[in-house]
Amino acid sequence: MAKQKMSTFERLKHGNLNRKQRRELKRRLNSEDPGLQVIHTDAAGIDIGNESHFVAVPPDRDATPIREFGSWTADLHKMVDWLKQCGITSVALQSTGVYWIPVVEVLEQAGFEVYLVNARGTKNLPGRKTDVQECEWIRKLHTYGLLSNSFRPAEEIRAVRTIWRQRDRWVQESARAVQHMQKALTTMNVQLANTISDISGVTGQAIVRAIVAGIRDPWQLAELRDARIAASKEEIAHSLEGHWREDVLFELRQSVEAYDFFQKQMTTCDQELHKYMAAIENREVPSKQDLPKDTKPLASKKRSRRSKTRRKNEPGFALAAELERIMGVDLTQIDGIDVMTAQVIFTEVGPDFSAFPDENHFASWLTLAPQRDISGGKVIRHVPTAGRNRVANALRMAAQSLSRSNSYLGARYRRLRARLDGPVAVKAMARYLASLVYRMVTRGQAYVDRGAAYYEAKRKERERIALERKAANLGLKLVPAA
């Protein structure tokens, strides 16, 4: 008869390590000292799992220096009590999925110094990997100060981030519902999407909902056309001559209902988001710098338009005013960064950038800094930094929007596109936007757009100086053309 497998709760209740595992563990723990400087003397390492967590403490603190604790709350408190008995003050653990969140909350409430580290920084030596080896390896790395703590915004910012990410998911689901509507209409040869640019707009939704309500006459449906639509009533009527299938109409009806549900969820998220943001105090920039002399910002059509109309999928409250109040600066002054991009920066980082010593550290955290492999003093290759940073993605989209901008940043981006590959130019421009954001938030520097002509003049001046220097090295001299 096969032996029945015990659950994690039953296994932990009857014991952790067998005799062979204890003997192997004792042999490894008594290995030779690596000779590194000890930074954290009272350090522990935790290997995070779904059902259980393995915790390692220094071998002289307990007869069983590695123990396994369950993921339920009662065992987490037992783990905290055991760590206190062992005299632990600092704990390191990997950011594994979302399983680390309850562990970090319990440890922080108990007063421990918690290091949340990236798994890339704790890669073990080649060979067989087990949870016991992993937690002990994390403890050793943390003991010698070889692990870097991850950035985590303040608690109130994390609450706003949760709501905003949830709202972003509803925005994506709404877009999928619109795609399903368009698919259903095309299946019935209703070419409405080829006549109007967006079927989720006023005219598109009015026609789609009329079709769902039972109206089939194309001329009657064309009467729902908004006056701002470029297409004529006759063109819209011809595009609405389709063959109406009941099964596809059922699909269209359910897509409309799903879209309405997602829009309702977005509205609820907006109300919750406004409540959390209103509870955050105002931020004042310590040393706000004045504009340079003889510097006048160009007229911004974007700001005047933003004050009158609200972008699609933008929250229903005055988001721009709230962001300026909390951040202390108006990030939308930077060309390419709209209120939605500024909101992503706020929800992911917050108004406090003190965790980043300078803009280079900030760009590195955003995975926008190049990673170079250097051997013998020479750069042998550039390695793209892996990571999915939401702020970096938002800045990349902001950089791409500058392609036709008649601004200083637009001219700079077009110059980068002429010299570099597309993705490389986008990343370089996103890195520059990140530097501007960092300077505005940390130093209170005002951003002034001097226009594309100013950038082109400065570029030509730099090229002229470079050519003169090159000619001087060759024993020549540049002479201006008549």
KOLVEXVO-992704 format. One line per 10 residues: number of its first residue (from 1); for each residue x, y, z of C-alpha. Coordinates in nm, 4 decimals, always signed. Each point is the difference from the previous one (the first is absolute). Example, Ala and Ser with C-alpha at 12.3 -4.5 7.8 and 13.67 -1.06 7.14 Angstrom:
1> +1.2300 -0.4500 +0.7800  +0.1370 +0.3440 -0.0660
***
This chain:
1> +0.0000 +0.0000 +0.0000  +0.1431 +0.3382 -0.1038  +0.0868 +0.2397 +0.2779  -0.2412 +0.2943 +0.0126  +0.1645 +0.3376 -0.0504  -0.0282 +0.2304 +0.3001  -0.1100 +0.3588 -0.0376  +0.2354 +0.2820 +0.0863  -0.1844 +0.0573 +0.3283  +0.0336 -0.3667 +0.1066
11> +0.3639 -0.0204 -0.1085  +0.0981 +0.3094 +0.1959  -0.1938 -0.1244 +0.2989  +0.2053 -0.3227 +0.0143  +0.3449 +0.1507 -0.0691  +0.2189 +0.1856 -0.2483  +0.3280 -0.1750 -0.0878  +0.0927 -0.3658 +0.0136  +0.3306 -0.1326 +0.1372  +0.1757 -0.0063 -0.3361
21> -0.1028 +0.3596 -0.0750  +0.1200 +0.1184 +0.3419  +0.3369 -0.1723 -0.0464  +0.0474 +0.1535 -0.3448  -0.1036 +0.3394 +0.1303  +0.2454 -0.0179 +0.2913  +0.2819 -0.0899 -0.2373  -0.0729 +0.2996 -0.2236  -0.0425 +0.2440 +0.2841  +0.3351 -0.0948 +0.1500
31> +0.1838 +0.0760 -0.3207  +0.2961 +0.2373 -0.0134  -0.0667 +0.3692 +0.0543  +0.0104 +0.1839 -0.3345  +0.1910 +0.2877 +0.1627  -0.2386 +0.2823 -0.0950  -0.0872 +0.2915 +0.2240  -0.3173 -0.0609 +0.1979  -0.2493 +0.2829 -0.0494  -0.3150 -0.1446 +0.1585
41> +0.0917 -0.2136 +0.3003  -0.3596 -0.0830 +0.0946  -0.1223 -0.0949 -0.3478  -0.2464 -0.2611 -0.1182  -0.0997 -0.1202 -0.3461  -0.3418 -0.1173 -0.1159  -0.0822 -0.2006 -0.3099  -0.3571 +0.0943 -0.0900  -0.2395 -0.2658 -0.1250  -0.3675 -0.0520 -0.0639
51> -0.0763 -0.2526 +0.2739  +0.2961 +0.0536 +0.2335  +0.3052 +0.2163 +0.0633  +0.3505 -0.1175 +0.0956  +0.1800 +0.2227 +0.2508  +0.3736 -0.0108 +0.0779  +0.1736 +0.1646 +0.2990  +0.3705 -0.0078 +0.1016  +0.1019 -0.3535 +0.1096  +0.0928 +0.1140 +0.3514
61> -0.3464 +0.1395 +0.0762  -0.1995 -0.3237 +0.0101  +0.0478 -0.3762 -0.0023  -0.2063 -0.0080 -0.3217  +0.1144 +0.3087 -0.1902  -0.2288 -0.0660 -0.2969  -0.3699 -0.0501 +0.0497  -0.3035 -0.0185 -0.2217  -0.3126 +0.1993 +0.0810  -0.3387 -0.0141 -0.1661
71> -0.1483 +0.2847 -0.1972  -0.3053 +0.0401 +0.2277  -0.0091 +0.2935 +0.2381  +0.0447 -0.2008 +0.3216  +0.3266 -0.1501 -0.1270  +0.1231 +0.3398 -0.1143  -0.0348 +0.1252 +0.3581  +0.1847 -0.3114 +0.1204  +0.2775 +0.0878 -0.2439  +0.0172 +0.3537 +0.1427
81> +0.0223 -0.1337 +0.3570  +0.2774 -0.2415 -0.0991  +0.1978 +0.2748 -0.1731  -0.0265 +0.2172 +0.3106  +0.1195 -0.2871 +0.2185  +0.3028 -0.0382 -0.2289  +0.0846 +0.3712 +0.0330  -0.0645 +0.0823 -0.3668  -0.0382 +0.3656 -0.0965  +0.0336 -0.0051 -0.3817
91> -0.1722 -0.2377 -0.2429  +0.0525 -0.0442 -0.3751  -0.2473 -0.1678 -0.2355  -0.0706 -0.0161 -0.3708  -0.2908 +0.1743 -0.1697  -0.1674 -0.3221 -0.1165  -0.3359 +0.0720 -0.1632  -0.2397 +0.1420 +0.2597  +0.0853 -0.2628 +0.2612  +0.2509 +0.2347 +0.1662
101> -0.2556 +0.2718 +0.0830  -0.1552 -0.1609 +0.3145  +0.3455 -0.1004 +0.1250  +0.1383 +0.3524 -0.0367  -0.3028 +0.1524 +0.1704  +0.0324 -0.2310 +0.3017  +0.3762 +0.0586 +0.0250  -0.0318 +0.3785 -0.0265  -0.2722 +0.0095 +0.2631  +0.2322 -0.1971 +0.2306
111> +0.2753 +0.2615 -0.0454  +0.2458 -0.1933 -0.2196  +0.2138 +0.1637 -0.2644  -0.1218 -0.1639 -0.3207  +0.2055 -0.0233 -0.3199  -0.2180 -0.0811 -0.3002  +0.2460 -0.1069 -0.2693  -0.0243 -0.0840 -0.3678  +0.0549 -0.3672 -0.0832  +0.2654 +0.1021 -0.2559
121> +0.2197 +0.1136 +0.2879  -0.0176 -0.3328 +0.1858  +0.0979 -0.2444 -0.2740  +0.1501 -0.3097 +0.1572  +0.2997 -0.1973 -0.1157  -0.0534 -0.2621 -0.2726  -0.1358 -0.3310 +0.1191  -0.3072 -0.1370 +0.1689  -0.2227 +0.2659 +0.1568  -0.2239 -0.0619 +0.3005
131> -0.1992 +0.2274 +0.2273  +0.2350 -0.0774 +0.2894  +0.3028 +0.1021 -0.2038  -0.1733 +0.3114 -0.1286  -0.0981 +0.1470 +0.3376  +0.3502 -0.0656 +0.1387  +0.1564 +0.1576 -0.3088  -0.2191 +0.3104 +0.0408  +0.1016 +0.0233 +0.3674  +0.3706 -0.0177 -0.0860
141> -0.0280 +0.2634 -0.2731  -0.1909 +0.2280 +0.2352  +0.2478 -0.0556 +0.2823  +0.2841 +0.1306 -0.2140  -0.2039 +0.2907 -0.1397  -0.0160 -0.1336 -0.3546  -0.3736 +0.0615 -0.0523  -0.1690 +0.3245 -0.1026  -0.3383 +0.0923 +0.1386  -0.2809 +0.0625 -0.2452
151> -0.1815 +0.3313 -0.0202  -0.3464 +0.0048 +0.1558  -0.2083 +0.3189 +0.0138  -0.1824 +0.1137 +0.3128  -0.3102 -0.1824 +0.1221  -0.2436 +0.2673 -0.1211  +0.1611 -0.0063 -0.3463  -0.0263 -0.3802 -0.0135  -0.3742 +0.0298 +0.0664  -0.0391 +0.2442 -0.2897
161> +0.2130 -0.2297 -0.2175  -0.2282 -0.2957 +0.0704  -0.3107 +0.1940 -0.1073  +0.1700 +0.1437 -0.3082  +0.1258 -0.3381 -0.1183  -0.3466 -0.1459 +0.0479  -0.1462 +0.2869 -0.2010  +0.2576 -0.0582 -0.2735  -0.1182 -0.3604 -0.0274  -0.3586 +0.1202 -0.0500
171> +0.1207 +0.2392 -0.2715  +0.1640 -0.2901 -0.1817  -0.3111 -0.2148 +0.0371  -0.2117 +0.2854 -0.1395  +0.2293 +0.0154 -0.3033  -0.0459 -0.3752 -0.0533  -0.3773 +0.0403 +0.0199  +0.0151 +0.2704 -0.2708  +0.2076 -0.2350 -0.2165  -0.2653 -0.2693 +0.0446
181> -0.2680 +0.2486 -0.1106  +0.2005 +0.0828 -0.3102  +0.0523 -0.3704 -0.0735  -0.3727 -0.0705 +0.0285  -0.0891 +0.2904 -0.2288  +0.2581 -0.1048 -0.2595  -0.1296 -0.3590 +0.0120  -0.3420 +0.1341 -0.1012  +0.1696 +0.2208 -0.2667  -0.0949 +0.3162 +0.1858
191> +0.2985 +0.2174 -0.0957  -0.0544 +0.2674 +0.2642  +0.3649 -0.0131 +0.1107  +0.1103 +0.1044 -0.3508  -0.2255 +0.3061 +0.0090  +0.0613 +0.1452 +0.3452  +0.3330 -0.0092 +0.1785  -0.1202 -0.1295 +0.3379  -0.3120 -0.2082 +0.0603  +0.0316 +0.0670 +0.3737
201> -0.0728 +0.3695 -0.0597  -0.3364 +0.1763 +0.0091  -0.1137 -0.0926 -0.3517  +0.1388 -0.3534 +0.0107  -0.1584 -0.0887 +0.3311  -0.3326 +0.1544 -0.0992  -0.0129 -0.2102 -0.3177  +0.1191 -0.3203 +0.1686  -0.2549 +0.0306 +0.2787  -0.2744 +0.0728 -0.2518
211> +0.0932 -0.3198 -0.1866  -0.0141 -0.1945 +0.3263  -0.3418 +0.1578 +0.0709  -0.1344 -0.1425 -0.3270  +0.0338 +0.2798 -0.2587  +0.1173 -0.1304 -0.3376  -0.0819 +0.2832 -0.2444  +0.3389 +0.1491 -0.1047  -0.1449 +0.3478 -0.0664  -0.1667 +0.0058 +0.3390
221> +0.3295 -0.1024 +0.1595  +0.1866 +0.2675 -0.1993  -0.2247 +0.2648 +0.1590  +0.1936 -0.0622 +0.3233  +0.3091 +0.1538 -0.1588  +0.1651 +0.2756 +0.2038  +0.0560 +0.3305 -0.1788  +0.3760 -0.0227 +0.0587  +0.0317 -0.3209 -0.2029  +0.1820 +0.0579 -0.3308
231> -0.1846 -0.2793 -0.1825  -0.3305 +0.0924 -0.1633  -0.3328 -0.1475 +0.0948  -0.0161 -0.1833 -0.3324  +0.3426 -0.1576 +0.0503  -0.0930 -0.1185 +0.3495  -0.3301 -0.1424 -0.1253  +0.1750 -0.2026 -0.2725  +0.2491 -0.1357 +0.2536  -0.2876 -0.1238 +0.2184
241> -0.1517 -0.2282 -0.2644  +0.0878 -0.3396 +0.1430  -0.1519 -0.3444 +0.0411  -0.1354 -0.0323 +0.3516  +0.0760 -0.3351 +0.1629  -0.1624 -0.0785 +0.3328  +0.3025 -0.1785 +0.1441  +0.2304 +0.2914 -0.0822  -0.2553 +0.2488 +0.1329  +0.0054 -0.1951 +0.3259
251> +0.3792 +0.0323 +0.0046  -0.0279 +0.3737 -0.0651  -0.2571 +0.0415 +0.2777  +0.2222 -0.1748 +0.2524  +0.3007 +0.2089 -0.1067  -0.1990 +0.3184 +0.0630  -0.1079 -0.1264 +0.3416  +0.3591 -0.0895 +0.0854  +0.1153 +0.3451 -0.1106  -0.2593 +0.1659 +0.2237
261> +0.1118 -0.2139 +0.2937  +0.3645 +0.0925 -0.0479  -0.0878 +0.3683 -0.0269  -0.1953 -0.0257 +0.3252  +0.2972 -0.1645 +0.1707  +0.2256 +0.2809 -0.1241  -0.2354 +0.2579 +0.1493  +0.0076 -0.1795 +0.3338  +0.3812 -0.0076 -0.0122  +0.0029 +0.3747 -0.0728
271> -0.2030 +0.0684 +0.3137  +0.2309 -0.2144 +0.2115  +0.3087 +0.1505 -0.1627  -0.1200 +0.3539 +0.0708  -0.0566 -0.0902 +0.3658  +0.3517 -0.1366 +0.0455  +0.1678 +0.2870 -0.1858  -0.1934 +0.2646 +0.1924  +0.1354 -0.1443 +0.3256  +0.3627 +0.0636 -0.1048
281> +0.1495 +0.3245 +0.1245  +0.1278 +0.2789 -0.2222  +0.3663 -0.0061 -0.0935  +0.2153 +0.3088 -0.0160  +0.3247 +0.0009 -0.1968  +0.2728 +0.1226 +0.2398  +0.1956 +0.2248 -0.2359  -0.1981 +0.0977 -0.3022  +0.2278 +0.1440 -0.2661  -0.0944 +0.2967 -0.2141
291> +0.0193 +0.0044 -0.3765  +0.3246 +0.1177 -0.1612  +0.0152 +0.3622 -0.1125  -0.1527 +0.0872 -0.3365  -0.1778 -0.3365 -0.0051  -0.3632 -0.0124 -0.1013  -0.1905 -0.3257 -0.0345  -0.1723 -0.0603 -0.3294  -0.3772 +0.0011 -0.0141  -0.1298 -0.3475 +0.0751
301> -0.3110 -0.0999 -0.1901  -0.0071 -0.3244 +0.1960  -0.0759 +0.1743 +0.3326  -0.2850 +0.2135 -0.1361  -0.1598 -0.3037 -0.1609  +0.0432 -0.2096 +0.3137  -0.1903 +0.2517 +0.2121  -0.3099 -0.0175 -0.2223  -0.0290 -0.3647 -0.1004  +0.0662 -0.3270 +0.1753
311> +0.1892 -0.2748 -0.1781  -0.1593 -0.3362 -0.0537  +0.0563 -0.2441 +0.2895  +0.1161 +0.2888 +0.2194  -0.1472 -0.0002 +0.3547  -0.3125 +0.2065 +0.0606  +0.1515 +0.2310 +0.2620  +0.2620 +0.2750 -0.0373  +0.2979 -0.2341 -0.0198  +0.2475 +0.2602 -0.1303
321> -0.0667 +0.2354 +0.2919  +0.0320 -0.2829 +0.2515  +0.3311 -0.1114 -0.1480  +0.1435 +0.3502 +0.0061  -0.1078 +0.0380 +0.3631  +0.1538 -0.3302 +0.1120  +0.3152 +0.0022 -0.2140  +0.0712 +0.3696 +0.0549  +0.0715 +0.0520 -0.3729  -0.1952 -0.0252 -0.3237
331> +0.1618 -0.2821 -0.1952  -0.2284 +0.0628 -0.2993  +0.2132 +0.3075 -0.0783  +0.2427 -0.2491 -0.1573  -0.1036 -0.0532 -0.3585  -0.1105 -0.3607 -0.0567  -0.0981 -0.0638 +0.3637  -0.3757 +0.0277 +0.0396  -0.2059 -0.0349 +0.3155  -0.0323 -0.3786 -0.0361
341> +0.3776 -0.0440 -0.0263  +0.0470 +0.2267 +0.3022  -0.2507 -0.2132 +0.1904  +0.1983 -0.3158 -0.0781  +0.3159 +0.1664 +0.1329  -0.1817 +0.1044 +0.3162  -0.1611 -0.3382 +0.0694  +0.3223 -0.1964 -0.0564  +0.2516 +0.2336 +0.1670  -0.1905 +0.2589 +0.1995
351> +0.1053 +0.3599 +0.0696  +0.3102 -0.1022 +0.1982  +0.3035 -0.0757 -0.2185  +0.2473 -0.0089 +0.2900  +0.0601 -0.3738 -0.0504  +0.1882 +0.0866 -0.3222  +0.3241 +0.1955 +0.0657  +0.0064 +0.1497 -0.3496  -0.1661 -0.0267 -0.3379  +0.2379 -0.2760 -0.1084
361> -0.1231 -0.2238 +0.2822  -0.3579 +0.0878 -0.0928  +0.0612 -0.0947 -0.3653  +0.1632 -0.3256 +0.1102  -0.3044 -0.0888 +0.2118  -0.2172 +0.0716 -0.3035  +0.2157 -0.2478 -0.2022  +0.0763 +0.2865 -0.2422  +0.3748 +0.0012 +0.0704  +0.2302 -0.2139 -0.2174
371> +0.1679 -0.2977 +0.1613  +0.3559 -0.0433 -0.1241  +0.2253 -0.3024 +0.0363  +0.3584 +0.1234 +0.0488  +0.3061 -0.2232 -0.0230  +0.3565 +0.1279 +0.0099  -0.1232 +0.3579 +0.0138  -0.1910 -0.0379 -0.3285  -0.3731 -0.0196 -0.0607  -0.0528 -0.3360 -0.1653
381> -0.3788 +0.0181 -0.0361  -0.3157 +0.1855 +0.0957  -0.2590 -0.2185 +0.1691  -0.3647 +0.1166 -0.0081  -0.1321 +0.0299 +0.3537  -0.2828 -0.2437 +0.0629  -0.3046 +0.1268 +0.1829  -0.3564 +0.1207 -0.0402  -0.0143 +0.3396 +0.1640  -0.3330 +0.1768 -0.0407
391> +0.1557 +0.3453 +0.0250  +0.2578 -0.0872 -0.2662  -0.2740 -0.1254 -0.2339  -0.1993 +0.3202 +0.0541  +0.3088 +0.2118 -0.0745  +0.0687 -0.2023 -0.3157  -0.3518 +0.0754 -0.1238  +0.0517 +0.3662 +0.0900  +0.3244 -0.0003 -0.1996  -0.1716 -0.1460 -0.3070
401> -0.2644 +0.2738 +0.0132  +0.2726 +0.2607 -0.0644  +0.0580 -0.1090 -0.3596  -0.1975 +0.2935 -0.1457  +0.0296 +0.2439 +0.2876  +0.1262 +0.3474 -0.0910  +0.1856 +0.0285 +0.3293  +0.3534 -0.0315 +0.1319  -0.0674 -0.3575 +0.1105  -0.1594 -0.0835 -0.3337
411> +0.3074 +0.1223 -0.1893  +0.2246 -0.1949 +0.2354  -0.1972 -0.3209 -0.0527  +0.0026 +0.0370 -0.3789  +0.3763 +0.0500 +0.0132  +0.0359 -0.3198 +0.2037  -0.2179 -0.1887 -0.2491  +0.2258 +0.1145 -0.2841  +0.3112 -0.1323 +0.1768  -0.1243 -0.3123 +0.1814
421> -0.2327 -0.2928 -0.0517  -0.3641 +0.0544 +0.0890  -0.0151 -0.1851 +0.3360  +0.3385 +0.1387 +0.1058  -0.1090 +0.3566 -0.0782  -0.3248 -0.0466 +0.1922  +0.1889 -0.1322 +0.3010  +0.2524 +0.2848 -0.0138  -0.2781 +0.2587 -0.0162  -0.1863 -0.1701 +0.2849
431> +0.3211 +0.0197 +0.2024  +0.0181 +0.3744 -0.0661  -0.3641 +0.0469 +0.1030  +0.0728 -0.1914 +0.3215  +0.2843 +0.2419 +0.0752  -0.2307 +0.2981 -0.0529  -0.2602 -0.1524 +0.2324  +0.2643 -0.0642 +0.2660  +0.1308 +0.3573 -0.0169  -0.3465 +0.1519 +0.0232
441> -0.1066 -0.2120 +0.2973  +0.3244 +0.0148 +0.2019  +0.1272 +0.3517 -0.0778  -0.3151 +0.1851 -0.0924  +0.1503 +0.0973 -0.3347  -0.2491 +0.1557 -0.2366  -0.0070 -0.1508 -0.3492  -0.0016 +0.2438 -0.2886  -0.0520 -0.1068 -0.3597  +0.2194 +0.2165 -0.2255
451> -0.1253 -0.1580 -0.3211  +0.1409 -0.2130 -0.2792  +0.1788 +0.2956 -0.1642  +0.2064 +0.0580 +0.3135  +0.1079 -0.3652 +0.0048  +0.0952 +0.0054 -0.3682  +0.2046 +0.3169 +0.0501  +0.1868 -0.1553 +0.2913  +0.0579 -0.3188 -0.1990  +0.1472 +0.1904 -0.2938
461> +0.2240 +0.1933 +0.2378  +0.1319 -0.3246 +0.1508  +0.0649 -0.1451 -0.3452  +0.1856 +0.3172 -0.1057  +0.2250 -0.0121 +0.3063  +0.0718 -0.3699 -0.0613  +0.0905 +0.0662 -0.3636  +0.2305 +0.2880 +0.0961  +0.1771 -0.2214 +0.2532  +0.0409 -0.2774 -0.2553
471> +0.1328 +0.2431 -0.2614  +0.2481 +0.1443 +0.2502  +0.1344 -0.3479 +0.0722  +0.0601 -0.0423 -0.3737  +0.1702 +0.3380 -0.0290  -0.2929 +0.1551 -0.1867  -0.2406 +0.2816 +0.0656  -0.3710 +0.0309 -0.0768  -0.1019 +0.3018 -0.2093  -0.3662 +0.1084 -0.0017
481> -0.1747 -0.0103 -0.3361  -0.0724 +0.3372 -0.1630
***
